[in-house]
Amino acid sequence: KGFKCRFHTTLLSFSNDEKTGFIIASIRDEISTHEYRIRTKYLLGADGARSQVVKELNLPLAVLPGQ
């Protein structure tokens, strides 16, 4: 569908570029330990309730982690 998915990576940080509207994410590849930055329109966290994205954006959860 036109997007790339990266496995075995850790999101280190992200910020919104106000000029372009893009998200700039700092990522670490856990296999090579190489760190790099990605410019993207969307940031998808599929790591559950303990997601770093959930924490950083302080998103409300209907169920608390561990429930």
C-alpha positions in Angstrom: 0.0 0.0 0.0 2.9 2.4 -0.4 4.6 2.3 3.0 7.7 0.6 4.4 7.7 -1.3 7.7 10.8 -1.7 9.8 11.3 -4.5 12.3 13.8 -4.9 15.1 14.0 -1.1 15.7 13.6 1.1 18.7 12.1 4.6 18.5 14.5 6.9 20.3 12.6 10.2 19.9 10.3 12.1 17.5 9.3 15.7 16.8 7.0 17.6 14.5 8.5 19.8 11.9 6.2 22.8 11.9 7.4 24.1 8.5 6.7 20.9 6.5 4.2 19.1 8.7 6.3 16.0 8.7 7.3 14.0 11.8 11.1 13.5 12.3 11.8 10.2 14.1 15.1 9.0 15.4 15.4 5.2 15.1 17.9 2.6 16.2 18.2 -0.6 14.3 18.7 -3.2 17.0 20.6 -5.7 14.7 23.2 -3.3 13.3 22.9 -0.7 16.2 22.9 2.0 13.5 20.9 5.1 14.4 19.2 7.2 11.8 16.4 9.7 11.2 13.2 9.2 9.2 11.0 11.9 7.9 7.4 10.7 7.6 3.8 11.9 7.6 2.6 9.2 9.9 4.0 7.5 13.0 2.5 4.1 13.9 3.3 2.4 17.2 2.3 -1.2 17.3 3.9 -2.1 20.6 0.9 -2.0 22.9 0.0 0.0 26.0 3.6 0.5 27.0 4.3 2.3 23.8 6.8 5.1 23.8 4.5 7.0 21.5 1.6 6.7 24.0 3.9 7.9 26.8 5.4 10.8 24.9 2.0 12.1 23.7 0.4 11.3 27.0 -2.5 9.5 25.2 -5.4 8.3 27.4 -5.9 4.6 27.6 -9.3 2.9 28.2 -7.5 0.0 30.0 -4.4 0.5 32.0 -1.2 -1.4 31.1 -1.2 -4.9 32.6 -5.0 -5.2 32.7 
